[in-house]
Amino acid sequence: MGAAEVEARVADANTGTVLYDPFPLLCPSVKDHADTCPLTNNGDSIYLDSWHLTRSESLLLARSLAEVIHAAAGRR
């Protein structure tokens, strides 16, 4: 069983839990989590260093995450 399946089971067992997967947003050209994410997205660098996203990717992620949080809060 993969990590995504385990996470889904835990979420299903805990009402109100919302799973958020940033992979499709940060790596739109990759269709399968088994593939590696490229270091660029539309020609722009994704990572500042080994651990940190660039400012533009952080802002992209922040907007998306804010939408998910807002939607989850509305379901309570």
C-alpha distances in whole Angstrom, upper triangle without the diagonal:
4,7,8,6,7,10,11,11,13,15,16,17,19,22,23,20,20,17,19,18,21,19,21,24,25,23,25,25,22,20,16,14,14,18,20,22,26,28,30,30,33,35,34,33,29,30,33,31,28,27,29,29,33,35,34,30,30,33,31,28,30,31,28,27,30,29,26,28,31,29,27,30,31,29,30
4,5,5,7,9,10,11,13,14,16,17,19,21,22,19,18,15,16,15,17,16,18,21,21,20,21,22,18,17,13,11,11,15,17,18,22,25,27,26,29,31,31,29,26,26,29,28,24,23,25,25,29,31,31,27,27,29,27,24,26,28,25,23,27,27,23,25,28,27,25,28,30,28,29
4,5,5,6,9,10,11,12,14,15,17,19,20,16,15,12,13,12,15,14,16,19,19,19,20,22,18,17,14,11,12,15,16,18,21,23,25,25,28,30,29,27,24,24,26,25,22,21,22,23,26,28,28,24,24,26,25,21,23,25,22,20,24,24,21,22,25,24,22,25,27,25,26
4,5,5,6,9,10,10,12,14,15,17,17,14,13,10,11,10,13,12,14,17,17,17,18,20,17,15,12,10,12,15,16,17,21,23,24,24,27,29,28,27,23,23,27,26,23,22,23,22,26,27,27,23,23,25,23,20,22,23,20,18,22,21,18,20,23,21,19,23,24,22,24
4,5,5,6,9,10,10,12,14,17,17,14,14,11,13,13,16,16,17,20,21,20,21,23,19,17,15,13,14,18,19,21,24,27,28,27,30,32,32,30,27,27,30,30,27,25,26,26,30,31,30,27,26,28,26,23,25,26,22,21,24,24,20,22,24,22,20,24,25,23,24
4,5,5,6,9,10,11,13,15,16,13,14,11,14,14,17,17,19,22,22,22,24,25,22,20,17,15,16,20,21,22,26,28,30,29,32,34,33,31,28,28,30,30,27,25,26,26,30,31,31,27,27,29,27,24,25,27,23,21,24,24,20,21,25,23,20,23,25,23,23
4,5,5,6,9,10,11,13,14,10,10,8,10,11,14,15,17,19,20,20,22,24,21,19,17,15,17,20,20,21,25,26,28,27,30,32,31,29,25,26,28,28,25,23,24,24,27,28,28,25,24,25,24,20,22,23,20,18,21,20,17,18,21,19,17,20,22,20,20
4,5,5,6,9,10,12,12,9,9,8,11,11,15,16,17,19,21,21,22,24,21,19,17,15,18,21,22,22,26,28,29,28,30,33,32,31,27,28,30,30,28,26,26,26,29,30,29,26,25,26,24,21,22,23,20,18,21,20,16,17,20,18,16,19,20,18,19
4,5,5,6,9,11,13,11,12,11,14,15,19,19,21,23,24,25,25,27,25,23,20,18,20,23,25,26,29,31,32,31,34,37,35,34,30,31,34,33,30,28,29,29,32,33,33,29,28,30,28,25,26,27,23,21,24,23,19,20,23,21,18,21,22,19,20
4,5,5,6,10,11,8,10,10,13,15,18,20,21,23,24,25,26,28,26,24,22,20,22,25,26,26,30,31,32,31,34,37,35,34,30,30,32,32,29,27,28,28,31,32,32,28,27,29,27,24,24,25,23,20,22,22,18,18,21,20,16,19,21,18,18
4,5,5,7,8,5,7,7,11,13,17,18,20,21,23,24,25,27,25,23,21,19,22,25,26,25,29,30,31,30,33,35,34,32,29,29,32,31,29,27,27,27,30,30,30,27,25,26,25,21,22,23,20,17,19,19,15,15,18,16,13,15,17,15,15
4,6,7,9,7,9,10,14,16,19,21,22,23,25,26,26,29,27,24,23,21,24,27,28,28,31,33,34,32,35,38,36,35,32,32,35,35,33,30,30,30,33,33,33,30,28,29,28,24,25,25,22,20,22,21,17,17,20,17,14,17,18,15,15
4,6,9,9,11,12,16,18,22,23,25,26,28,29,30,32,30,28,26,24,26,29,30,30,34,36,37,35,38,41,39,38,34,34,37,36,34,31,32,32,35,35,35,32,30,31,30,27,27,28,25,22,24,23,19,19,21,19,16,18,20,16,16
4,6,6,9,11,15,18,21,23,24,25,27,29,29,32,30,28,27,25,27,30,30,30,34,35,36,34,37,40,38,37,33,33,35,35,33,30,30,30,33,33,33,30,28,29,28,25,25,25,23,20,21,21,17,16,19,17,13,15,17,14,13
4,6,9,12,15,18,21,24,25,25,28,29,29,32,31,29,28,26,29,31,32,31,35,36,36,35,37,40,38,37,34,34,36,36,35,32,32,31,34,34,33,30,29,29,28,25,24,24,22,19,20,19,16,15,17,15,11,13,14,11,10
4,6,10,13,16,19,22,23,23,25,27,27,31,29,28,27,25,28,30,31,30,33,34,34,32,35,37,35,35,31,32,34,34,33,30,29,28,31,30,30,27,26,26,25,22,21,21,19,16,16,16,12,11,13,11,8,9,10,8,7
4,7,10,13,16,19,20,20,22,24,25,28,26,25,24,22,25,27,27,26,30,31,31,30,32,35,33,32,28,29,31,31,29,26,26,25,28,28,28,25,23,24,23,19,19,19,17,14,15,15,11,11,13,12,8,10,13,10,10
4,6,10,13,15,16,17,19,21,21,24,23,22,21,19,22,24,25,24,27,28,28,26,29,31,29,29,25,26,28,29,27,24,24,23,25,25,25,22,20,21,19,16,16,16,14,11,13,12,8,9,11,10,7,10,12,10,11
4,7,10,12,13,14,16,18,18,21,19,18,17,15,19,21,21,20,23,24,25,23,26,28,27,26,22,23,25,26,24,22,21,20,23,23,23,20,19,19,18,14,15,16,13,11,13,13,9,10,13,12,10,13,15,14,15
4,6,9,10,11,12,14,15,18,17,16,16,14,18,19,19,17,20,21,21,20,22,25,23,22,19,20,22,23,22,19,18,17,20,20,19,16,15,16,14,11,12,13,9,8,11,11,7,9,12,12,11,14,16,15,17
4,6,7,8,10,11,12,15,13,13,12,11,14,15,15,14,17,18,18,17,20,22,21,20,16,17,20,21,19,17,17,15,18,19,18,14,14,16,13,10,13,13,10,9,13,13,10,13,16,15,14,17,19,19,20
4,6,5,6,8,10,13,12,13,13,11,15,15,14,12,14,15,15,13,16,19,17,16,12,14,17,18,17,15,14,12,14,15,14,11,11,12,10,7,10,11,8,8,12,12,11,13,16,16,16,19,21,21,23
4,5,5,6,8,10,9,9,9,8,11,11,10,8,11,13,13,12,15,17,16,15,12,13,17,17,16,15,15,13,15,17,15,12,13,15,12,10,13,14,12,12,16,16,14,17,20,19,19,22,24,24,26
4,6,5,5,8,7,8,9,9,12,12,12,10,12,14,13,11,14,16,16,16,13,15,19,20,19,18,17,15,17,18,16,12,14,15,12,11,14,14,11,13,16,15,14,17,19,18,19,22,23,23,26
4,6,6,9,10,11,13,12,16,15,14,11,12,13,12,10,12,15,14,14,11,14,17,19,18,17,16,13,14,15,12,9,11,12,8,7,11,11,8,10,14,13,13,16,18,17,19,21,22,23,25
4,6,9,9,12,13,12,15,13,11,8,9,10,9,7,10,13,11,11,7,10,13,15,15,14,13,10,11,13,11,7,9,11,8,8,11,12,11,12,15,16,15,18,20,20,21,24,25,26,28
4,6,6,8,10,10,12,10,9,6,7,9,8,7,10,12,12,11,9,12,15,16,16,16,15,12,14,16,14,11,13,15,12,11,15,16,14,15,19,19,18,21,23,23,23,26,28,28,30
4,5,7,10,11,14,12,11,9,10,12,10,8,9,12,13,13,12,15,18,20,20,19,18,15,16,18,15,12,15,16,12,13,16,16,14,16,19,18,18,21,23,22,23,26,27,28,30
4,6,9,11,13,10,10,8,8,11,10,8,9,12,13,14,13,16,19,21,20,21,20,17,18,20,17,15,18,19,16,16,20,20,18,20,23,22,22,25,27,26,27,30,31,31,34
4,6,7,9,7,7,7,8,12,12,10,12,15,16,15,14,16,20,20,19,20,20,17,19,21,19,16,19,20,17,17,20,21,18,20,23,22,21,25,27,26,26,30,31,30,33
4,7,9,8,10,10,12,15,15,14,15,18,19,19,17,19,23,24,22,22,22,20,22,24,22,19,21,22,19,18,22,22,19,20,24,22,21,24,26,25,25,29,30,29,32
4,5,6,9,10,13,16,17,16,18,20,21,20,18,20,23,23,21,21,22,21,23,25,23,20,22,24,21,19,23,23,20,21,24,24,22,25,27,26,26,29,30,29,31
4,5,7,8,12,15,16,16,19,21,21,19,17,18,21,21,19,18,19,18,21,23,22,19,20,22,20,18,21,22,19,19,23,23,20,23,26,25,24,28,29,28,30
4,7,9,13,16,18,18,21,22,22,21,18,19,23,22,19,19,21,20,23,26,25,21,23,25,23,21,24,26,23,23,27,26,24,27,30,28,28,31,33,32,34
4,7,9,13,14,15,17,19,19,18,16,17,21,20,18,19,20,19,21,24,23,19,22,24,21,20,24,25,22,23,27,26,25,27,30,29,29,32,34,33,35
4,6,9,12,13,16,16,17,15,13,14,17,16,14,15,17,16,18,21,20,17,19,22,20,18,22,23,21,22,26,26,24,27,30,29,29,32,34,34,35
4,7,8,9,12,13,13,12,9,11,14,14,13,14,14,13,15,18,17,13,16,18,16,15,19,20,18,19,23,23,22,25,27,27,27,30,32,32,34
4,5,7,10,10,11,9,8,10,13,14,13,14,14,13,14,17,16,13,16,18,16,16,20,21,20,21,24,25,25,27,29,29,30,33,34,35,37
4,7,10,9,8,6,6,7,10,10,10,12,12,10,11,14,13,11,14,17,16,16,19,21,20,21,24,25,25,27,29,30,30,33,35,35,37
4,6,5,5,4,5,8,11,12,13,15,13,11,10,13,12,10,14,15,14,15,18,19,19,20,23,24,24,26,29,29,30,32,34,35,37
4,5,5,6,6,10,13,15,16,17,15,12,11,13,11,9,13,14,12,13,16,17,16,18,21,21,22,24,26,26,28,30,31,32,35
4,6,8,10,13,16,18,19,20,18,15,14,15,12,11,15,16,13,15,18,18,18,21,23,23,24,26,28,28,30,32,33,34,37
4,7,9,12,14,16,18,19,18,15,13,15,12,12,16,17,15,17,20,20,20,23,25,25,26,29,30,31,32,35,36,37,39
4,6,9,11,14,16,17,14,11,9,11,9,9,13,13,12,14,17,18,18,20,22,23,24,26,28,29,30,32,34,35,37
4,6,7,10,12,13,11,9,7,10,9,8,11,13,13,14,17,18,18,20,22,24,24,26,28,29,30,32,34,35,37
4,7,9,10,11,9,6,6,9,8,6,9,11,11,11,14,16,16,17,19,21,21,23,25,26,27,29,31,32,34
4,5,7,7,6,4,5,9,10,8,9,13,13,13,15,17,18,18,21,23,23,24,26,28,28,30,32,33,35
4,7,8,5,5,5,8,10,10,10,13,14,14,16,19,20,20,22,24,25,25,28,30,30,31,34,35,36
4,6,6,7,8,12,14,13,13,16,17,17,18,21,22,22,24,26,26,27,30,31,31,33,36,36,37
4,6,9,11,14,16,14,14,18,18,17,19,22,22,22,24,27,26,27,30,31,31,32,35,36,37
4,7,10,13,15,13,12,16,17,15,16,20,20,19,21,24,23,23,27,28,27,29,32,33,33
4,7,9,11,10,9,12,14,12,14,17,17,17,19,22,21,22,25,26,26,27,30,31,32
4,6,8,6,6,9,10,9,11,14,15,15,17,19,19,20,23,24,25,26,29,30,31
4,6,5,6,9,10,11,12,14,15,16,18,20,21,22,24,26,26,28,30,32,33
4,6,5,6,9,10,10,12,14,15,16,19,20,20,22,24,25,26,28,30,32
4,5,5,6,9,10,11,13,14,15,17,19,20,21,23,25,26,28,29,31
4,5,5,6,8,10,11,12,14,16,17,18,20,21,22,24,26,27,29
4,5,5,6,9,10,10,12,14,15,16,18,20,21,22,24,26,27
4,5,5,6,9,10,10,12,14,15,16,18,20,21,23,25,26
4,6,5,6,9,10,11,13,14,16,17,19,20,22,24,25
4,6,5,6,8,10,11,12,14,15,16,18,20,21,23
4,5,5,6,9,10,10,12,14,15,16,18,20,21
4,5,5,6,9,10,11,12,14,15,17,19,21
4,5,5,6,9,10,11,12,14,16,17,19
4,5,5,6,9,10,10,12,14,16,17
4,5,5,6,9,10,10,12,14,16
4,5,5,6,9,10,11,13,15
4,5,5,6,9,10,11,13
4,5,5,6,9,10,11
4,5,5,6,9,10
4,5,5,7,9
4,5,5,7
4,5,6
4,6
4
